Amino acid sequence: MADVAPRKVEWEYDLFGSQPRWTTEPSLPELERLAREYLRLQTDSPCTVNFFAQGGFNKLYSVETPGNPPYLVRVALPVQPHLKTLSEVATIEFVRAHVSCECLPRVLAYNVQENALGFEWTIKEKLPGRVLKEQWKDMAWAAKEQLVRTVVGVLAELFDHRLSGIGNINGSPAGATPPDTPQVGPIVSMDFFWDKHYDQDVPRGPLCSSHDWLAARLAFTTIIHHDDISSSNLLVDDAGTLTGLIDWECVSALPLWKACQLPSFLVAPARPAHPHPTDYTLNAKLFDPDVVIAEGTKTKPYQEHLMEWEKTQLRKFFMDEMERIRPAWIREHRAAVLKADFEAAVTYCNGPFSSEVVISWLDRVEKTKGVDALKYASLRDALLG
């Protein structure tokens, strides 16, 4: 089948801003054809391709064939043509080469050129397990601690492999072995390609300093930073063991002050006191953890508060474990409070619901002598509500 011109991304607008729009659906017959080609399947061998999931810029399709493990084909909108796909592939290969945890998928094939599908695509292993947010409630406490310990190990190993420049790892030819210290190229980030940003004339790197990075959006030493290690991007098995860390698109090499932050699956409002189930029901004999009762104008959902308490305990466990194996990471984290909050201010300053919070935070910082991090409320905590 002859190549066809690549699709162009379109944006639609509403009260909350702009969102990318799919103007046409990827062809299932063409997805089956390319899956057969790159998985080297015989013409008469069964091959089932079905829609699996959808993200902001991608559609995922499962590929199942008898006698083979399952695979995923990811079809990408061209929000940053070539660079986004190539950088993701190169980043996955770099992390797989330098992190001992077997939690990243292998990339079997990819295409960023004009092709019959009309979109850039990758074929990857489909990792086992279910997303953490579906398993959390049923996981034993020891399993949750072990999960945190495993994530600490991944972040500690990435901390050890320093890069130069702020940006994204350059893509390499298919099959090439990723170097120990890959070249950092132009940045691939939503801040730089969202809506009309891709066409604007701003520096895209590789950038040399935190100042240049922040100025382009409104340390010379960097590390790979996955900024969305969330309960939707962690896969665990029935015992709660980590089986996958996914969604490596737009994962950049960033300064240590930005990278040495808590993973997002542990971020939640602080709750130091353990909630008691009987406080959440009108009748203790009819206790049901999912029951919600009114208290004035508020509600008190037990499971939500229990998760907040657990994450409060696990954040301390994370910090203690990281202090034990990578005390330098902890030093960077503690020194980065104001910088991280300032970066959050840059990110959210134009938000329709956060600008007042940002302005209030800036006022408090300006009034604080010496800008002691202990004397002002964290902007991130304020945004979290």
N, C-alpha and C positions, 0 to 999 in steps of 0.2 A: 504494500500500500504506500502511495506516495506521501511524502511529508506535507503537512499543512502549516499555514502560518500560525504562530503562537497566539493565544488569546490575550486580550488586553484587560486589565483590571478596571472595574468601574466602582464608583462609590455612591452610596445613597445616604441621605441626610435626614435626621429627625431632631427632636428636641434635645437629645443628649449628644449630638455630634454626628460623625460619619462612620459608616461601616462598609467593608468591602462586599460586593455583590457578585454572585455567580450568574453570568448571563447565559450560560449553557452548561449542561450536565456532561461529565465525562462519559464516554461511550463504554458500556459494559462489554460488548463484543471486542472492542479494541483492548480493553484492560485484560480480558482473557487471552487475547492473542499475544500481547507482550509478556504476560505471565508465563505462557507456554514457551515462548522463545527463550526468556532469560532463565527459566527454571529447567529448561531442556526437557520438556515433556513431549511424549509421543502424541501424534495427532489423535489417536483413538483413546488416549488416557483421559479419564474423567478429570475435570477441572471446574470447580465451582467458585465464582467470584460474586460476592455480595457486599452491599454497603455496610460499613461497620460503625463509623463515627464521623463527626465533623468538628473541626476547630475553626478558629477565626479566619485562617488562610488556607486550610487544607480539607480534603475529604479522604477518609480512610476506607479501604476495601479489603475484606478478608479473602484469602486465596486458600482453598482446601483441595488437596489431591490425595488419593489413597496411597498409604505407605510413606507419606512425607509429613514433616512437621508443618504447622500452619504458617502462613506468611501474611504480610500486610503490604498493600500498594498504597502509597500516599501520593495524592495528586495535589499540586500546589498552585495557588493563584500567583501570578507574576508580580507580586508587590515590590520585589527587588530582584529582577531577573538574573538568573545564573548565580549571583553571589550568595543568595540565601541558601539555596540547595547545596551548592559546593561547600560552603562554610560549615553547614550542619554535618555533612558527610565527613569532612576533615576533622571536625571537632569530636565526633563520635569515635573515629579511629584513634585520635590522639588520646582521648580519655580511656578507651579500652586498652591502649598500650601502657598506660601509666597508673591505672587503678586496679588493685587486686580483686575487688568485688566484681563478680560476674553478673552485672545487672544492666548492661547496655546491650541493645540489639546489634547483630551484625547487619551491615548493609550489603546486600547481594548485588544490586545493580541500581543505576540511576541515569537519568538523561535530562540535560538542561538545554539541549539544542531543539531546533524545530523537528517535530515528529508527528506521526499520524494521530496521536491523541490530542494534540493541540495544547498540552500543558506539560510543565516539568513534573517528573515523577521519580520516586524511589521505591525499591522493593527491599523490605527488611524482614528479619525474623519477627514472628509474633511471640512476645515473651509470655510465659505462663503467669497465672495469678489474677487477682482482682484488685481494683483500685482501693487504696487504703481507706478512703471515706466509707466504703461499703463494709469493711471488715473491722473497723476500729472498735465498735461497740462490743464485739464478741471476742476481742483479743485479750489474752491474759496479760497481767501487768508485766511479767517477766519478758513477754514477747515485745511489748512496747519499749521497754528499756533496751532490749537487744536491737530493735530496729533503730533506735536513736544511736546506739553504739556503732552500728554499721554505717549510718549516714555520717557520723563523726569521722570514721575511718576514711570514707570517700573524700570528704572535704579536706582532711588533713593531708592526704596524698596529693590532691590538687594544689594545696598550699606549697608543697615541696617543689613543684615544677613551675618555676618562674618563667615568664615571657617578657618580651620587651615591646612596649607600645600598647595603646588602648585601641582596640578594634576587634576583628574576627580573624580566626585562623584561615589562611588562604586555602582554597580548594586545590587538590592535586589530581593528577591523572588517575583514572581507575586502576586499582591494583597496586598503586605505589605505596611503599612503606612509609608511614608518617615519621618525620624526623623527631629526634629527642626535643629539639627546640625549633618548632615550626615558625614560619614567617607570619607576622601579624599584619593584616591588610585592612582595607576599608571596613568600617563598622557596619554590622547588620543588626538593626534595632528598630523597633516600632516607632521610636521617636524620630527616626530619620527617614522612614518610608511611608508613614501613615498619611492617607489622603494625598494632598498635593506636595507633601514634604519631599517626596522622591525627586521632584523636578526642581526643587529650590537649590540655589547655589550656596551651600554651606559646606564647611570642611567635613569630610567623612573619614579622614584618617588614611593610614594609621596615625592616631593622635599621640602627642608626646607627653601630655600632662593632664592632670585633673582639671586644671583651669581651661585648657583648650576643649576638653570634652564637654564641660558644663556650658561654656560660652557658645559652642556650636549648637547646643540644645536650646536656648532662649532667645604619676609617679612612674615615673619611668618603669618601675617594676610592677608587673601585673600578673594575674593568674586567671584561669578559666573560672567563670562564675555562672552557675546555673541559678537564675534568679526566681525560679518557680518550682522549687522542690516542695510541692504541695501534696495534699492528700489525694489529688486527682492524677498526679504524675508519679506516684509511688505505687508499685504493684507488690502485693504480698500473697503468699499461699494461705491455706486454711489454718496453718499454725502461726501465721503472722510473720513468717520469714520473708525478708525482702527478696523479690524475684526480678524486679525491674525498676529502673529509673529512666523515665521517658521524656519526650518533648525537648529535644536538644536544638530546635531551631532558634535563631536569634540569641544563642549563648555566646557571649563575648569574653575577651580578655579585658578585665577591668582592674582598677587600682585595688590594692590590698584593703584600703579603708572601706571600699564598697563591697568587696567580695567576702570579707570576714564578718558576716552577719548571720543571724539565726535562720535556718531553713523555714520557709513559710508554713510548713505543716505544724510547726510548734508555736506559731504566732496566734495569740488569743488574749482576751482581757485577763488580767491577773485575778486569780481567785485563791487566796491562801488558805481559806477554811474549807474543809471537806463538807460538801452538802449532804444533808441527811434526808433520805427518801420520805420519811414521815412528815417532813415540813412542807411537802408538796401535794399532799392529799387531804381531803376533808376527813377521811376515815382511814386510819392506819391498816385496818383489817382488809380494806379494799385496795391496798397498795398496788399501783401500776406505775412503773417508771415514766411512762409516756403521758400520764395525766397532767394537765396544766390547769391551775386554779388562779383566779384573779386575786390580786392583792392591791387594793386601791385601783390605780389606772394601769398597773403593770401586771405581767404574768411571770411566773417562775418555773420555767421548764427544767425539770430535774436533769434530764440527759444532757442538755446544753451546759448547765452549770457543772455537772460532773466532768464533762470533757474539758471545760476551762480549768478546773482544779487539776486534772491529770496533766494538761499541757503546762501548767504552772510548775508542777513537780518535775516534769520531763525537761523543761528548759534548764532548771538547775542541774539535772543529771547531765544534760548536754554540755553545759559549761564545765562541770567537774571533769567529765571524761576528756574534753578537749584540753583542759588545763593539764591533765595527766600525760597526754601523748603529744600535744603541740602547744606548749605554753606561749610560743611566739604568736600563734593565731589569736590567743586570748588577749595578748598585749595590743595587737592591732585592733581587735574588736573594741576594747575599752577606750582606746585613744580616738576612735572614729565616731563617737556619738554625735558630735556637732556636725561633722562633715556629712555623715549619713542623713541627718535631719535636713541639712541645707540642700542636699540632692533631692530629698523628698519634696522640699518646698519648690524647687525648680520643676519637678514632675507635675505637681498638683496646683501650681499657682493659677492656672487658667481654668481649673475645674469648677463647674457650676455650683457644687455643694461643698467645696473645700477651701475656696479662696479666703473666706473669713477666718478659718482656722489657721491658715498659713500666715495671714497678716497679724493675728493675735500672737502667734508664736514668735514672729520677727520682733514685735514690740517687746516681748518678754526678754528675748536675747539681747536686744539693744540696751535694755535697762539693767542688765546683769553685769556687774564689774568683773572683768577677767573672763567672762563667759564660762563660768564653771559649770560643767555638764550636770553636776548634782543640784544646781540651784534653779534650773528651769525644767518645765515639763517637756518630755520628749514629743516632738511633732508627730512621730509615727504613732505614739500612743494616743495622741489627740485625734488623729485621723481615724484610728481604729474605733474610737468612740468609747 
